[in-house]
Amino acid sequence: MLQLDEEADGKVVVATLSGKLTTDDYKWFVSEAERFLKIHGKIRVLCLMHDFQGWDFGALWEDVKFELKHFADIERLALVGHHHWHTAMATFCRRFTKAKVRYFDLRDSRLAEEWIRSGLPTAALTDSEHSTVSIRYEVIREEIPINAVAEYWSSAI
């Protein structure tokens, strides 16, 4: 599951991730993130990973493409999780962005929230309590025949 919340007058996007992200999940995220960027310019992203199990290959590829396209559009990226590989993910992300990237353990999520918001105008922080927009997106996962997968990949290459 992927959920996005817009906070701090649109300057902070909170992405809550759980389970395994699919290509469709990530394509939806990209469209929403690009909408936020178009409206607000540079943004900050707080990524909360609860029982997050990673991406399928297509979603990982979409992530890399997004990070390359928006190399300078994300000011800060806070990754909050509880698995050792989430730390490695923060290190990996640094190569694809000019953003300041930090990893926080779940028990330090309050510190991540403070860090992602630090330096923002006070008005944006005050207004965010009253103007949070929450968008929930879930893809119903279904069994896909292997020949359909092979056709997709052969046409994509």
C-alpha positions, 0 to 999 in steps of 0.5 A: 500500500502507498498513501500520500499526505500533503503537509506544511502548505504542500512543501512536505509530502508524507509517503507511507509504504507497506507491503511490496510496491508494484509498478502501478503503485509507483506510477501513481506515486510519480504522477502525484509527486509531479503534481506536487512539484508543479504546484509547489516547486521543490518539496521535501519527502518523509517516507514512513516504511511500515512492514515495507518489503521493497519494490517489484523490478518495474517499480524499482525502475520507475523509482530510478527514472523519477529520481534522475528526472527530479534530481534537484527537485527534492530538498530533503528525503527522510527515510523512516524504517526498521529493517537494516536494508532500509539504511542501505536504501538511504545510501543508494538514494543519495547517488540519484538526488541532490536532496539531503537524505537521512535514515531514521529508525521507526522509534525516531520518527519524531526526529525525522518529522522535525528534521524534514520540517526544519527551516520551513516558514513558520506559516507553512508549519502552522497551516499544515495542521488544518490543511492536510490532504490525504490520498490513499491508493491501493492496487488489487493484486491479481495473478497474471499469466507468465506469458502476459509478463513475457509479452510485456517485457519483450515489448518494453525492451 
